[in-house]
Amino acid sequence: MKAKFNIQKTLGFIYLLVMVSLSSCTDDLNITPKDDQTILSEDLFKDESSYKRVLGGIYANLALTGTDGAESSNLKNIDAGTSQFGRVLLYTQTLAADQMIWSYENDPGTREIQRNIWTAQNPLLLGMFSRAHLSVALANNFLRETTDEALDSRGVSESTRNDIVAYRAEARLMRAMAFYYLMDLFGKANFTDENTPLNSQPEVYERSQLFSFIESELKDIDADLISSRQNEYGRADKSVAYMILAKIYLNAEVYLQDDNSADKDRYDDCISYCEKIIGGGYILASNYLHNFMADNNTNSAVNEIIFPIVSDGVTTQNYGPTTVMINGSVGSLEINGAEVGVGDSGWGGALRVRKQFAELWGAAFDSDDRNTIISGERNIDIDDISNKDSGYIIQKYSNATSTGDFGADKTFVDTDFPLYRLADVYLMYAEAHLRGGGGSLSTAVDYINALRTRANNPNTISSGDLALDFILDERSRELHWEAHRRQDLIRYKRYTGGNYNWAWKGNGSNGIAIPSDFDVYPIPESSIAANPNLTQNDGY
């Protein structure tokens, strides 16, 4: 069993506390508080260890979808497979871009996402919007139950109160992270915090308001967060906050483009927070693929992964991103499931790569550990998405361990999803430097070469090779299938429009232009129905 923050034992507590007292405003999924929780909370918190377990439930919402196994969902009228946080994040950031294809287009919402023809009725978008808002609601509930007044009324001991300082900071960080993804994907969100009156209609924050809140919130909690690499594995520390800050600063020109009063050039701040993370003691895993194996919580990847979505094949069974990618990557022709620790046939060729991603790997990357493409007798083109035998496959993620063993279950994997890791920080530093954020050119080159050297690629670069287009391609090679690509292409102005097309973009086999409105997703219709303050994004 994995030695990690024990989220699997906390989920029942958090949903006992919250799901009894939180419900939708209507029959959809606009998660807002409904009733006061005083009596329930008093019973729950008689045991002071419950505070940590309830905190664990906020983390559990990233990994699990319900209390009754992988098929259960605590979001009303939403299937578990369309609302697991990591999975819908992967779909909205990766499946919707130029790296991945899903064969079974009868799965609700996938056809529209990967062909860039989504609408406000897409169930995957509803799942992402609702799951992120549930993270906000869970954090708000925890913060209401841990005020000085609440702790005084229960006579909570001084030692527990000292621990709760960090717990509250972590809850605020998880709330800020949820708002970060809502800002990035949807451009707006229902905004509530612990001071929002119960039963009130949430106000709506637009992108610039969310940006300001996330920035100020993460800075405000810095002193109370546990230092980098000093928290339990699976819990957030200062570097997780720094990572989100670095990312919002790198993308500030996107997020603040409609705010004429904002300082949109924040690349110097991105550099500063990258330096804070690098100074926090993280180092690259000794082997690139250790980051994506079943023991990535204990092998050398533990030194590189800044924040994971935890997975355990026995106690946290769910259809999350690593279970999907490992089972889905088993080839329909190759039947290579035994190599990666799942059933021989996996999910029968569910996942392949698009031509444009496959073409990033030329002769210079033949020996590169990041190149896990399996071409065999396959055609690089995918003319028919349902033809599982066309298109290359990859074998990046695995349910095998670095010591030659396998995860405990042959479907639900032990592999944690590396939501944030140091390699991304190195690449952000290099890009922010090229965009005028300061830092050092030689340092940026060293960081890129460190990634290549770690991958056993002898083709290191010099300062003359470092350019923005190079960074975009290198990000795809280093970070593919890690839920970053859509954001990267938008920042480079290559997502919408027609100046860069990829296979099946816009529902054309060779790719066609899509409207600029698709740089953000639509607000789910049922969420608008639940909150009259929400308005639809342009173009939908």
N, C-alpha and C positions, 0 to 999 in steps of 0.2 A: 504494500500500500504506500501511496506517496506521502512524503513528509512535507505537507504544505498546510496553509491556513484551512482549517477544517470546515469549509463552507457547507459540505453535505449535511452536517448535523445542525445547521442553523436555519435552514430554509423553513422548516415547519414552524419554528418560533416566529420568524418575521411575518409569515403569512397568517399565522394565528393572530398576531398583533395588528397587522395592517389590512389584510384582505377582509376581515370581518368588519372593519371600520372604514374601509375605503371602498367606494363603488363608483361606477360610472354615473355621470350626470344624466345620461340617457342610456339606451341599450347599446351604445357603441363603446368606445374605449377612451374617452376623455377622462383620464384618471384624476380625480380630485377628492379631497377629504369629504366625508359625509357626516359622520357622527363623532362626538367626543370620545376619547379612548381612556378616560380616567380609570374606570373600574377594571377594565381588562389590563391596563398597564400596571395598576397596583398589584394585581395578582402575579403578573409575569415577572416584575422586577423585585419580588421578595428575595429572590436569589440574585445577588449582585453580579454573578457571572453572566447573567442574561444580557447585560449591556453589550458584552463582546459578541455574544451569539446573534443579537439583533443587528449589530454592525455587520456581522458576517452575511446576513440576509441581503444587505445592499449589494455586496459583492456577488452573492449567489444569483442575483437577478441578471448578471452578465452571462452566466453559464447555463442556468436551468430555466425551464419554462413553467414548471409546476411542482406540486408536492407528491405526485403519484406516478413518477417514472417519466421516461422519455416522451411518451405520447400525451402527457397531460399539459394543460395550459391554464394559467391563472388569468389570462386575458380573455375576456368574454367574446365569444364568436370568432376567435382566431385560432387556427391550427398551430400546434406546437412547432411544426417544421417551418412555419412562416413567421415566427416571432422570436426565435432564439437570437439574442443580441448579436453574437459574433457572426452567426450565419447570415442574417439580413444585412449586417454591415459588409460582409464579404460580397454579397450579391450587389448591393448598391454601389460599392466602390470598385469592385473587380469584375464581376460578371457584366456590368454595364459598360465596360471599357474594352481594351484591345488585347487582353491576355487569355481569356477563358471562354469556353463554350460548354453549355449544359445540354446534353442530348435529349432529355425527356421533357419536351416542351408542354406536355399535358400537366406537369406540376404547376399548381396555381401561381401565376405571376411571373414565372421565369422567362417565358417567351417574350413578353413585353419588355422586361428589363434588359435582356441581352440583345434585343433588336432595337432598343431605344425608341420604343413606341408606347411607352407607359401612359397611363391616365390616372386620374385621381381615385379610381376604383381599384387600383392594384393592391392585392392583399399583402404583398411583401412590404410595400411602402407603409401600409397601415400597421403592419407588425413592427417596423422600425420606429415609426412615430410614436406608437403606443408603448413599446418596451422602453424607449428612452424616457418618456414621460413618467413611466412607472418608477424608474430609477430616481427621478426627481421627487416623486411622492414618498418613496421609502426613505430617502435622505431627510426630507422635511419632517416626516414622522419621528425619526430618530432624534432630530434636533429639538423638536417640541418636548420630547420625553427626557431630555438631558439638560434642561435649563437649570440654573442654580436653584430656582424656586422648586422645581420638581424634585431635584436631588435633596434639598433641604427637607421637603415634606416626607421623604422616605427615610431620612436619617442615613444616607449613604456614607460609607466610611471614607476617610481621607485618602487612603491608598487607591480605592476605586475611582474617586473623583479625579485623582491625578491621572489615572489611565484615560478617563473620559475626555480629558483635554485633547489628547491625540485622536481618540475615536471621533470626536466632533469634527476635527479638522479633516479626517479621512472622509466622513460623510459629506462634508462640503466639497471636497475634491471630487468625489464621485458624482455629485450633483453638477458641478461645473463641467465635468467630462461629458455628461449626458447633454447639457446645453451646447457644448462644443460640437457634438455630432449633429444635433438638431440645427444649429447655425450653419454648419457646413453643407448638410444634405438638403434642408428645407428652407433655409433662409429666414425662418421665424419659428417661434414656439410659444405655447402657453407658458406664461411665467408665473410661478408661485414660489414662495419660500416659506420658512417656518412661521413667519409673521402674517401670512395671508389668512384672512378670516375663513373659518370652515364654512362650507356650503356657498361660498361666493363664486361668481363667474370669473375665471382667470383672465387677467389682462394679457395682451399679446406683446411680446418683445420682437422687434425687427432685428436684422443682422447687427447693425451698429450698436444697438442696446445690449444685445447678447454679448458682443465682443467686449464692451466696457464692463459688463458684469463679470464675465469669465476672468478677464484680466485683473480686476480689482479683488475678486474673491480669492484667486490663487495667490496673489501677493499678500493678502491679509492673513491667510492661514499659514504662511511660511514658517513663522516662529514656532507654531504648535505641531507641525508635521514631524514625524520621526526622520532622522537624518538618512541620507542616501545609503542604501544597502544595509540598513540596520533594522529594518522591519522584517516580520515574518514573510516568507515567500508567498506571493499571492495577495499581499496587502500593499497599499500604496505608501510611498514615502515622498520626500521632497523632490526627487528626480522625476516622478510622475507629473507633479505640478509643473516642473520646469519644462518637461516635454510638451505638455499642452500649450504652455506659453510660447515656446519656440515655434510650434506649429501655427498658432494663430498669427504670430508675427511674420512668419514666412509667407503666409497667405493673406496678409492684411490688405493688400491692394485689391484682392478679390472681395473680401468681406466688407470692406469700407468704401467700395467704389461709388456708392450712392450717397455717401456722407461727405458733403462738400467741406465741412468744418474739420474733418478728421485728418490726422497725420497718417497717410497711407504707407509711407516708406518706413518700415519698421525692421529692416534687415539687420541693423546694428543691434537691436534688441534680440533678434533671433540668434545672432552670434554670441551675445552675452549669455543667453540661457543654454546654448549648446556647450559653452565653456563650463558653465556650472555643472552640467550633467557629466561631462568628461572628467571634471575635477572631483566627482563624487566616488571615484574608485571603480567604475565599470571598465571591463576589458573585453576584447573580442573573444568569443569562444575559440578554442584551439582548432575546431573543425566546423566549417560552415553548417554542415548538415546536423550537427548536434542541436542546433536551435529548433529542429523540426522533428525530433525523435521522442519516443515514449518516456524517456528519462530526462527530458530537458529541464526538469526542476532540480536535478542532482548532478548531471554531467557538466561539462565545461560551459554550457550555455547559461548556467545560472549566473555567471559573471557578466553576461551580455544582455540578458533579457531584463528590461527595466520594469515592465508590467505585463503579466500574462492574463489570459482568460483560462482559468484552470479547468482541467478535464481529468476524469478518472473513470475507467471503463467499468467499474463495479458500482461505485457509490454516487457518481454524478453522471449517470447515463443521460445523454441528450444528443439531439441531432445538430450539434454545433459545427463550427467551421472545420475543425480537424477531422472529426468523424466523416463529414461530407467529403472533404478533399482526399482523404486516404482511401476510403472506399470507392469514391468516384474516379480516382486516378488509375484504378486497375483497368488495364486495357482489355477491350473486347476480343482482341486477337492474342494479346500477350498472356492473359490470365496470370498476372504476376502478383496476385494478392498474398500468396504465402511469403513472398519476399518482404512485404511491408507489414505483416502481422495481422492481416484480416483474412476473410474467406478467399479461396483461390480466385473466384470470379469477381469478388468485390461487388460493385453495383453495375457490372456489365458494360463498362465503357461510358459512364455517365459524363465524364469530364475530359475535355481535350483542350489544346491551345490554338489560338487563332494564328493565321499565317504571319501576321506582322510581328508577333512576339517570337515565333520560331526563327524569323529572319534576323533577330538581334544576335544570334549565336553563330558567328562565322568561324573560320579556321583559328582565329586568335583565341577562341574559347573552347577548343577541343578538350583541353586538359583541365578546364576550370570546374571546380567542384560545384559551382552554382548551376552548371549546365547539366540538368538531369533529363533532358529531352530524350525520348525514345522514338526514333523515326521508323526503323525497320523497313518494311515494304510499304509503308503508308504513304499516301499522297499528302503533301503539305497543305493543299487546299481543302476546304470544307464547302462543297457545293450544295450539300444537303445536310442540314444539321442533324437530322434523324439517323444519318448513316454513321454509326459509331465506329466503323472501320476506317473512316477518312479523318485526316488531321492527325498531327503528332500528339503524343501524350507526354506527361512528365511524372517524375517520381521524387518530388521534393519532400513531401511530408511522409512520415512513416510511423507505424505502431511498433516498430522494433526499437530496441535500446542500443546504446553505444557499446554495450558489453556482449551483444549477441543474443539477448533474450527478446521476449515479445510482451506486449501489454496483456493484461489479464483476460480481456474479452476480445473476441474476433470480429466484432462489429463496432462497439462503442470503445473508442481508443483512449489511451492514457496520455496522449500528446497534448500539451498545453499550447494554446494559440498565442504566439509572441506579438501582442498588440503593439508594444513599443520595445525597440532594442537599440543598442548602441550604434550599430551600422547605419541606421537612419540618421542618427545625430551627426555622424561624420559627413554624410551626404548633404544634410541640411546646412552644415557649416560651410561646405565647399560652394554650394549654390548661393547662400546668402553673401558670401565673400564676392562672388562674381557679380552679384546684383548691387554691389556697392556698400555692403554692410560692414566693411572693415575686416579685421582679422588679418591673417597672414596667408599669402599665396603659397608659400612653401609648406605651411602647416596643412592647408587644404589638399595639396598634392600628396603629402605624406599620408593623410587619412585615406584617400582613394587607393594609394598603393598598398596600404595596410590591408584593405579589403581584398585587393587582388592577390596579394601575397598569401593571405589566409586561405584563399580559394585555390592556391597552387597554380595560379596563372602567372607565367613568367613575363607577361607583357605589361610591365609597369609603365607609368606615364611620366612625362616631364611637364614643366609649367606651361609650355606652349600647347599642350594637348588639352588643357583644362578649359572647357567652354560650356555654355549653358546646355546646348544640344547634347553634348557628351554626358552631362550630369543626368539629363532626362533619361537617356538610354541606360546609363549605369544604374539609376534607381530602379528601372524595370528589371535589369538583370539581378540585382541584389535583393530587391524587396517584392518580387512578383508573388502574387497570391497572398499578400499580407494586408490587403484592404487599404491601399494607398493610391492606386493608379488613376482613378477618376479625378481625385483631388489634384494630382500632379498635372494631368493633361489640362485641366481647367486653368491652373496657375500659368501654364505655358501657352494658353489660348489655342489649344489644339483639340479640345473636346467637342465643342459645337462648331457649326460652320462646316466648310468643306476643304479647309487647307490641310487637313490630315484625316484620311478615311481608313477604316480597317474593315475586315471581313464582317459583314452583317450589320455594320453601323447603319442606322436609319432604315433597317429592313432590306437593304440591298446586299446581294451576295458579295459584291466587291466594295461595298460601303458607299454611302451617299451622305450629303450634308444633312445635319439636323439643326433646328432653330436654336438661337442663343438662349431662349427661355429655358432650354433643357439643362442649363448649367445648375439649376436647382430643380428639385423634384416638386411635384404638386402636393399640396396639403390634402390628406385623405378626406374624401367627401363626408364621411360619417363624423370625423372630428370637427369639421366646420359646422355640421348640424348640431353638434353637442355644445359648441361655444360660439355664439353669434359674434364675438369679438374677433374671431379668426376670419381672415379673408384669403381667397385663393391667389396663388402666385400668377404673375402675368403669363399669358400663353396657354393657360389651362382653363 
